[in-house]
């Protein structure tokens, strides 16, 4: 039986600040365009994970890369 995954992650301070800034800017754009959708930091993390997690691999050196060759 698989153990349940931990549902929290630790972010670097800079990552948390970037997520907060991005969520603010995206929500601000929506408000300016008359859209009522508010984006939280978790919405952005979920979006990125869903879009990119299946593209993660490791290279010959054991470094994380995206399958198209971009280094993390």
C-alpha positions, 0 to 999 in steps of 0.5 A, a space after each residue: 500500500 502506498 503511503 499518502 504524500 505530504 501535501 506541503 512543500 517548503 519554498 525558498 523566501 525568493 520563491 514565496 515572494 515571486 509567487 506572491 508577486 505573480 498572483 497579485 499581478 495576474 489578479 490585478 490584470 483580471 480586475 482591470 479586465 472585469 474578470 472576478 477570478 482571484 489567483 492565489 499562490 497555490 493556484 499558480 503552483 498547481 498550474 505549473 505542476 500540472 503543466 510541467 511535472 511530466 516533463 522532468 527528467 535527469 541528465 547523465 550527471 543526475 541533474 534535474 532537467 526538462 525533457 526538452 533539455 533545459 536545465 532546472 
